[in-house]
Amino acid sequence: MEDIKKDNAQEAATGENMEAAVVTDSDTKIPEGAFVLTLSKPYTYEDKIYEKFVFDFEGLTGMDLVDIETEMTAVGEIVLSPEISTSFMCRMAAKAAKVGSDVLMHLPIREFAKVKNKAQNFLIGTGFTG
């Protein structure tokens, strides 16, 4: 986040127009069982262009769930039932995709709904209930 702020400040100070970085996973091996969401059109968030996301839900640990609950509590959100909490599922999906939850929260609603539904199906499929 600090790098983005530095880049934005540098661009403003020098008048340089920095091109947006395209984020892809072409060099990354896709984990077995991962959900790959190929976006209907490129999505730009904070000067990064995303064309797809890879969600490795199976790679998450119990500590990831604890971290999500801690993060939500810190911002005043209470998690009563994670499998029906859109905020919880979004944060879990962000961890699975190794991106910030803000990246996913700003997706167009059609794309966001696909992510939320996959996260919910994963939670319910594991037998997880709050």
MDTraj code that builds the backbone (N, CA, C; nanometers):
import mdtraj as md
import numpy as np

residues = "MET GLU ASP ILE LYS LYS ASP ASN ALA GLN GLU ALA ALA THR GLY GLU ASN MET GLU ALA ALA VAL VAL THR ASP SER ASP THR LYS ILE PRO GLU GLY ALA PHE VAL LEU THR LEU SER LYS PRO TYR THR TYR GLU ASP LYS ILE TYR GLU LYS PHE VAL PHE ASP PHE GLU GLY LEU THR GLY MET ASP LEU VAL ASP ILE GLU THR GLU MET THR ALA VAL GLY GLU ILE VAL LEU SER PRO GLU ILE SER THR SER PHE MET CYS ARG MET ALA ALA LYS ALA ALA LYS VAL GLY SER ASP VAL LEU MET HIS LEU PRO ILE ARG GLU PHE ALA LYS VAL LYS ASN LYS ALA GLN ASN PHE LEU ILE GLY THR GLY PHE THR GLY".split()
xyz = np.array([
    [0.0842, -0.1188, 0.0000],
    [0.0000, 0.0000, 0.0000],
    [0.0882, 0.1245, 0.0000],
    [0.1957, 0.1195, 0.0811],
    [0.2857, 0.2337, 0.0864],
    [0.3518, 0.2572, -0.0491],
    [0.3833, 0.1465, -0.1215],
    [0.4441, 0.1606, -0.2535],
    [0.3502, 0.2326, -0.3493],
    [0.2218, 0.2014, -0.3407],
    [0.1241, 0.2670, -0.4280],
    [0.1189, 0.4156, -0.3970],
    [0.1176, 0.4494, -0.2670],
    [0.1148, 0.5902, -0.2285],
    [0.2405, 0.6614, -0.2773],
    [0.3571, 0.5948, -0.2654],
    [0.4824, 0.6541, -0.3121],
    [0.4778, 0.6764, -0.4624],
    [0.4283, 0.5746, -0.5365],
    [0.4186, 0.5867, -0.6813],
    [0.3266, 0.7013, -0.7209],
    [0.2124, 0.7111, -0.6534],
    [0.1184, 0.8197, -0.6834],
    [0.1798, 0.9554, -0.6522],
    [0.2516, 0.9650, -0.5404],
    [0.3161, 1.0909, -0.5035],
    [0.4252, 1.1256, -0.6043],
    [0.5027, 1.0238, -0.6458],
    [0.6093, 1.0471, -0.7430],
    [0.5509, 1.0943, -0.8754],
    [0.4421, 1.0314, -0.9186],
    [0.3781, 1.0692, -1.0434],
    [0.3292, 1.2130, -1.0366],
    [0.2680, 1.2515, -0.9260],
    [0.2170, 1.3870, -0.9099],
    [0.3312, 1.4882, -0.9089],
    [0.4411, 1.4526, -0.8412],
    [0.5535, 1.5450, -0.8285],
    [0.6285, 1.5622, -0.9599],
    [0.6433, 1.4530, -1.0366],
    [0.7232, 1.4604, -1.1583],
    [0.6396, 1.4829, -1.2829],
    [0.5088, 1.4639, -1.2690],
    [0.4223, 1.4789, -1.3847],
    [0.4274, 1.3586, -1.4775],
    [0.4983, 1.2511, -1.4351],
    [0.5070, 1.1316, -1.5169],
    [0.3735, 1.0589, -1.5137],
    [0.3382, 1.0014, -1.6252],
    [0.2172, 0.9205, -1.6303],
    [0.2600, 0.7749, -1.6289],
    [0.2493, 0.7103, -1.5129],
    [0.2917, 0.5719, -1.4991],
    [0.1803, 0.4818, -1.5514],
    [0.2170, 0.3785, -1.6281],
    [0.1183, 0.2863, -1.6804],
    [0.0727, 0.1916, -1.5710],
    [-0.0512, 0.1490, -1.5806],
    [-0.1052, 0.0540, -1.4838],
    [-0.0401, -0.0817, -1.5049],
    [-0.0114, -0.1508, -1.3958],
    [0.0473, -0.2836, -1.4028],
    [-0.0624, -0.3859, -1.4271],
    [-0.0377, -0.4788, -1.5176],
    [-0.1333, -0.5858, -1.5437],
    [-0.0977, -0.7023, -1.4530],
    [-0.1943, -0.7444, -1.3728],
    [-0.1726, -0.8535, -1.2794],
    [-0.2275, -0.9807, -1.3400],
    [-0.1382, -1.0756, -1.3669],
    [-0.1804, -1.2052, -1.4191],
    [-0.1104, -1.3136, -1.3395],
    [-0.1523, -1.4342, -1.3599],
    [-0.0883, -1.5444, -1.2910],
    [-0.0296, -1.6426, -1.3917],
    [0.0084, -1.5946, -1.5096],
    [0.0564, -1.6828, -1.6150],
    [0.1837, -1.7573, -1.5736],
    [0.2628, -1.6990, -1.4837],
    [0.3848, -1.7636, -1.4387],
    [0.3639, -1.8445, -1.3111],
    [0.2438, -1.8434, -1.2594],
    [0.2145, -1.9098, -1.1341],
    [0.1418, -2.0406, -1.1599],
    [0.1865, -2.1461, -1.0934],
    [0.1179, -2.2743, -1.1050],
    [-0.0144, -2.2642, -1.0297],
    [-0.1197, -2.3092, -1.0935],
    [-0.2519, -2.3044, -1.0312],
    [-0.2671, -2.4281, -0.9427],
    [-0.2934, -2.4055, -0.8129],
    [-0.3075, -2.5190, -0.7213],
    [-0.4237, -2.6097, -0.7617],
    [-0.4076, -2.7393, -0.7365],
    [-0.5140, -2.8349, -0.7669],
    [-0.6399, -2.7982, -0.6888],
    [-0.7517, -2.7962, -0.7572],
    [-0.8790, -2.7660, -0.6938],
    [-0.9080, -2.6175, -0.6777],
    [-0.8184, -2.5321, -0.7253],
    [-0.8394, -2.3878, -0.7121],
    [-0.9510, -2.3422, -0.8056],
    [-1.0197, -2.2390, -0.7644],
    [-1.1232, -2.1756, -0.8460],
    [-1.0578, -2.0601, -0.9209],
    [-1.0662, -2.0636, -1.0538],
    [-1.0105, -1.9564, -1.1367],
    [-1.1265, -1.8749, -1.1914],
    [-1.1278, -1.7482, -1.1568],
    [-1.2299, -1.6564, -1.2077],
    [-1.1658, -1.5708, -1.3159],
    [-1.2046, -1.5944, -1.4400],
    [-1.1594, -1.5101, -1.5506],
    [-1.2650, -1.4016, -1.5670],
    [-1.2237, -1.2783, -1.5514],
    [-1.3167, -1.1665, -1.5547],
    [-1.3702, -1.1437, -1.6953],
    [-1.4936, -1.0969, -1.7036],
    [-1.5554, -1.0728, -1.8343],
    [-1.4852, -0.9601, -1.9093],
    [-1.4241, -0.8686, -1.8350],
    [-1.3410, -0.7647, -1.8956],
    [-1.2371, -0.7236, -1.7916],
    [-1.1230, -0.6727, -1.8350],
    [-1.0193, -0.6341, -1.7381],
    [-1.0729, -0.5357, -1.6337],
    [-1.0261, -0.5523, -1.5129],
    [-1.0728, -0.4744, -1.3978],
    [-0.9529, -0.3987, -1.3410],
    [-0.9664, -0.2686, -1.3260],
    [-0.8583, -0.1860, -1.2734],
    [-0.8930, -0.1404, -1.1330],
    [-0.7974, -0.1611, -1.0425],
    [-0.8126, -0.1134, -0.9050],
    [-0.6767, -0.0654, -0.8576],
    [-0.6707, 0.0576, -0.8141],
    [-0.5475, 0.1214, -0.7663],
    [-0.4305, 0.0987, -0.8621],
    [-0.4523, 0.1335, -0.9872],
    [-0.3499, 0.1294, -1.0917],
    [-0.3012, -0.0107, -1.1272],
    [-0.3740, -0.1124, -1.0884],
    [-0.3414, -0.2495, -1.1286],
    [-0.4590, -0.3023, -1.2093],
    [-0.4261, -0.3728, -1.3154],
    [-0.5296, -0.4304, -1.4011],
    [-0.5334, -0.5807, -1.3747],
    [-0.6508, -0.6278, -1.3397],
    [-0.6706, -0.7700, -1.3121],
    [-0.7518, -0.8315, -1.4250],
    [-0.7070, -0.9458, -1.4742],
    [-0.7800, -1.0178, -1.5776],
    [-0.8417, -1.1452, -1.5227],
    [-0.7818, -1.1994, -1.4178],
    [-0.8372, -1.3161, -1.3517],
    [-0.7812, -1.3267, -1.2108],
    [-0.8510, -1.4044, -1.1310],
    [-0.8089, -1.4319, -0.9937],
    [-0.8069, -1.5832, -0.9751],
    [-0.7112, -1.6309, -0.8961],
    [-0.7033, -1.7723, -0.8617],
    [-0.7278, -1.7830, -0.7113],
    [-0.8319, -1.8562, -0.6740],
    [-0.8707, -1.8716, -0.5337],
    [-0.8349, -2.0124, -0.4866],
    [-0.7400, -2.0228, -0.3963],
    [-0.6993, -2.1518, -0.3400],
    [-0.7630, -2.1673, -0.2019],
    [-0.8926, -2.1963, -0.2003],
    [-0.9638, -2.2109, -0.0730],
    [-0.9080, -2.3271, 0.0092],
    [-0.8663, -2.4333, -0.0583],
    [-0.8129, -2.5502, 0.0129],
    [-0.6816, -2.5185, 0.0848],
    [-0.6135, -2.4140, 0.0430],
    [-0.4868, -2.3765, 0.1052],
    [-0.5026, -2.2928, 0.2315],
    [-0.6258, -2.2554, 0.2641],
    [-0.6493, -2.1751, 0.3846],
    [-0.6343, -2.2603, 0.5098],
    [-0.6011, -2.1937, 0.6200],
    [-0.5844, -2.2626, 0.7481],
    [-0.6797, -2.2027, 0.8514],
    [-0.6857, -2.2672, 0.9651],
    [-0.7659, -2.2140, 1.0751],
    [-0.7188, -2.0756, 1.1157],
    [-0.5882, -2.0526, 1.1092],
    [-0.5347, -1.9207, 1.1449],
    [-0.5882, -1.8128, 1.0515],
    [-0.6088, -1.8463, 0.9255],
    [-0.6669, -1.7498, 0.8315],
    [-0.8058, -1.7071, 0.8774],
    [-0.8857, -1.8027, 0.9237],
    [-1.0208, -1.7702, 0.9706],
    [-1.0162, -1.6843, 1.0962],
    [-0.9226, -1.7160, 1.1854],
    [-0.9065, -1.6345, 1.3066],
    [-0.8637, -1.4927, 1.2689],
    [-0.7715, -1.4816, 1.1748],
    [-0.7259, -1.3488, 1.1295],
    [-0.8415, -1.2677, 1.0709],
    [-0.9287, -1.3330, 0.9956],
    [-1.0430, -1.2636, 0.9364],
    [-1.1355, -1.2119, 1.0466],
    [-1.1643, -1.2956, 1.1440],
    [-1.2507, -1.2531, 1.2544],
    [-1.1882, -1.1374, 1.3315],
    [-1.0574, -1.1448, 1.3544],
    [-0.9862, -1.0378, 1.4260],
    [-0.9931, -0.9075, 1.3475],
    [-0.9712, -0.9164, 1.2176],
    [-0.9769, -0.7979, 1.1307],
    [-1.1159, -0.7362, 1.1328],
    [-1.2176, -0.8195, 1.1251],
    [-1.3547, -0.7682, 1.1237],
    [-1.3906, -0.7046, 1.2578],
    [-1.3481, -0.7654, 1.3663],
    [-1.3741, -0.7098, 1.4995],
    [-1.3067, -0.5742, 1.5138],
    [-1.1861, -0.5618, 1.4580],
    [-1.1111, -0.4361, 1.4676],
    [-1.1827, -0.3203, 1.3984],
    [-1.2640, -0.3515, 1.2975],
    [-1.3373, -0.2462, 1.2264],
    [-1.4839, -0.2414, 1.2695],
    [-1.5157, -0.3105, 1.3785],
    [-1.6500, -0.3028, 1.4353],
    [-1.7533, -0.3947, 1.3727],
    [-1.7100, -0.4926, 1.2953],
    [-1.8029, -0.5883, 1.2355],
    [-1.8075, -0.7133, 1.3225],
    [-1.9270, -0.7626, 1.3465],
    [-1.9450, -0.8819, 1.4281],
    [-1.9829, -0.9978, 1.3373],
    [-1.9150, -1.1109, 1.3547],
    [-1.9412, -1.2289, 1.2733],
    [-2.0216, -1.3288, 1.3555],
    [-2.1486, -1.3412, 1.3236],
    [-2.2320, -1.4394, 1.3930],
    [-2.2310, -1.5727, 1.3195],
    [-2.2334, -1.5665, 1.1896],
    [-2.2368, -1.6868, 1.1089],
    [-2.1578, -1.6620, 0.9803],
    [-2.0308, -1.7024, 0.9761],
    [-1.9450, -1.6725, 0.8608],
    [-2.0019, -1.7148, 0.7265],
    [-2.0744, -1.8248, 0.7223],
    [-2.1235, -1.8752, 0.5936],
    [-2.2363, -1.7918, 0.5348],
    [-2.2876, -1.6940, 0.6107],
    [-2.3865, -1.6022, 0.5534],
    [-2.3394, -1.4561, 0.5581],
    [-2.2190, -1.4335, 0.6065],
    [-2.1638, -1.2983, 0.6137],
    [-2.0875, -1.2664, 0.4854],
    [-2.1415, -1.1753, 0.4063],
    [-2.0751, -1.1367, 0.2819],
    [-1.9369, -1.0804, 0.3089],
    [-1.9228, -1.0019, 0.4133],
    [-1.7935, -0.9436, 0.4471],
    [-1.6918, -1.0525, 0.4815],
    [-1.7336, -1.1498, 0.5622],
    [-1.6443, -1.2593, 0.5987],
    [-1.6026, -1.3379, 0.4743],
    [-1.6996, -1.3734, 0.3896],
    [-1.6683, -1.4527, 0.2707],
    [-1.5770, -1.3765, 0.1742],
    [-1.5967, -1.2467, 0.1634],
    [-1.5099, -1.1661, 0.0779],
    [-1.3671, -1.1652, 0.1307],
    [-1.3535, -1.1480, 0.2598],
    [-1.2195, -1.1464, 0.3201],
    [-1.1532, -1.2839, 0.3088],
    [-1.2317, -1.3889, 0.3217],
    [-1.1775, -1.5236, 0.3077],
    [-1.1321, -1.5470, 0.1625],
    [-1.2134, -1.5046, 0.0680],
    [-1.1772, -1.5186, -0.0731],
    [-1.0514, -1.4390, -0.1053],
    [-1.0390, -1.3207, -0.0462],
    [-0.9192, -1.2386, -0.0688],
    [-0.7945, -1.3112, -0.0189],
    [-0.8048, -1.3742, 0.0977],
    [-0.6912, -1.4519, 0.1489],
    [-0.6603, -1.5680, 0.0551],
    [-0.7633, -1.6333, 0.0043],
    [-0.7440, -1.7460, -0.0872],
    [-0.6787, -1.7020, -0.2184],
    [-0.7046, -1.5777, -0.2593],
    [-0.6484, -1.5244, -0.3840],
    [-0.5205, -1.4446, -0.3613],
    [-0.4845, -1.4264, -0.2340],
    [-0.3647, -1.3497, -0.1977],
    [-0.3696, -1.2054, -0.2497],
    [-0.4872, -1.1436, -0.2315],
    [-0.5048, -1.0018, -0.2632],
    [-0.5733, -0.9362, -0.1434],
    [-0.5735, -0.8064, -0.1395],
    [-0.6440, -0.7353, -0.0337],
    [-0.7942, -0.7471, -0.0534],
    [-0.8683, -0.7517, 0.0554],
    [-1.0143, -0.7646, 0.0438],
    [-1.0751, -0.6448, -0.0285],
    [-1.0100, -0.5289, -0.0210],
    [-1.0613, -0.4116, -0.0913],
    [-1.0609, -0.4324, -0.2420],
    [-0.9663, -0.5111, -0.2928],
    [-0.9623, -0.5401, -0.4367],
    [-1.0899, -0.6120, -0.4780],
    [-1.1310, -0.7107, -0.3994],
    [-1.2511, -0.7868, -0.4328],
    [-1.3783, -0.7081, -0.4052],
    [-1.3786, -0.6289, -0.2986],
    [-1.4987, -0.5534, -0.2622],
    [-1.5381, -0.4510, -0.3680],
    [-1.4435, -0.4117, -0.4515],
    [-1.4718, -0.3123, -0.5549],
    [-1.4963, -0.3747, -0.6924],
    [-1.5033, -0.5080, -0.6984],
    [-1.5366, -0.5746, -0.8245],
    [-1.6788, -0.5373, -0.8669],
    [-1.7072, -0.5409, -0.9960],
    [-1.8466, -0.5259, -1.0394],
    [-1.9312, -0.6349, -0.9724],
    [-2.0556, -0.6048, -0.9442],
    [-2.1386, -0.6945, -0.8633],
    [-2.1529, -0.8341, -0.9236],
    [-2.1610, -0.8458, -1.0558],
    [-2.1728, -0.9787, -1.1166],
    [-2.0508, -1.0650, -1.0870],
    [-1.9325, -1.0052, -1.0927],
    [-1.8085, -1.0784, -1.0629],
    [-1.7983, -1.1057, -0.9129],
    [-1.8340, -1.0066, -0.8327],
    [-1.8288, -1.0210, -0.6869],
    [-1.9216, -1.1333, -0.6410],
    [-2.0398, -1.1427, -0.7001],
    [-2.1358, -1.2461, -0.6619],
    [-2.0791, -1.3857, -0.6884],
    [-2.0060, -1.4028, -0.7983],
    [-1.9439, -1.5321, -0.8278],
    [-1.8431, -1.5695, -0.7195],
    [-1.7646, -1.4714, -0.6773],
    [-1.6640, -1.4948, -0.5734],
    [-1.7322, -1.5292, -0.4413],
    [-1.8311, -1.4508, -0.4043],
    [-1.9016, -1.4735, -0.2776],
    [-1.9674, -1.6108, -0.2766],
    [-2.0305, -1.6476, -0.3855],
    [-2.0981, -1.7768, -0.3928],
    [-1.9998, -1.8931, -0.3831],
    [-1.8840, -1.8815, -0.4474],
    [-1.7820, -1.9870, -0.4378],
    [-1.7312, -1.9989, -0.2949],
    [-1.7094, -1.8859, -0.2295],
    [-1.6627, -1.8876, -0.0907],
    [-1.7680, -1.9518, -0.0008],
    [-1.8930, -1.9168, -0.0231],
    [-2.0015, -1.9729, 0.0577],
    [-2.0139, -2.1235, 0.0347],
    [-2.0082, -2.1658, -0.0902],
    [-2.0158, -2.3086, -0.1215],
    [-1.8997, -2.3843, -0.0578],
    [-1.7831, -2.3241, -0.0578],
    [-1.6672, -2.3887, 0.0046],
    [-1.6915, -2.4052, 0.1546],
    [-1.7332, -2.2997, 0.2217],
    [-1.7573, -2.3075, 0.3658],
    [-1.8623, -2.4134, 0.3994],
    [-1.9718, -2.4113, 0.3278],
    [-2.0802, -2.5069, 0.3553],
    [-2.0340, -2.6494, 0.3224],
    [-1.9574, -2.6628, 0.2145],
    [-1.9065, -2.7946, 0.1736],
    [-1.8106, -2.8572, 0.2746],
    [-1.7443, -2.7726, 0.3526],
    [-1.6523, -2.8259, 0.4541],
    [-1.7269, -2.8623, 0.5823],
    [-1.8553, -2.8288, 0.5893],
    [-1.9317, -2.8544, 0.7094],
    [-1.9170, -2.7428, 0.8113],
    [-1.8544, -2.6326, 0.7694],
    [-1.8311, -2.5197, 0.8598],
    [-1.9618, -2.4480, 0.8884],
    [-1.9913, -2.4315, 1.0144],
    [-2.1054, -2.3482, 1.0558],
    [-2.0611, -2.2668, 1.1751],
    [-2.1083, -2.1453, 1.1784],
    [-2.0696, -2.0538, 1.2853],
    [-2.1276, -2.0931, 1.4150],
])
top = md.Topology()
chain = top.add_chain()
for i, resn in enumerate(residues, 1):
    res = top.add_residue(resn, chain, resSeq=i)
    for name in ("N", "CA", "C"):
        top.add_atom(name, md.element.get_by_symbol(name[0]), res)
traj = md.Trajectory(xyz[None], top)
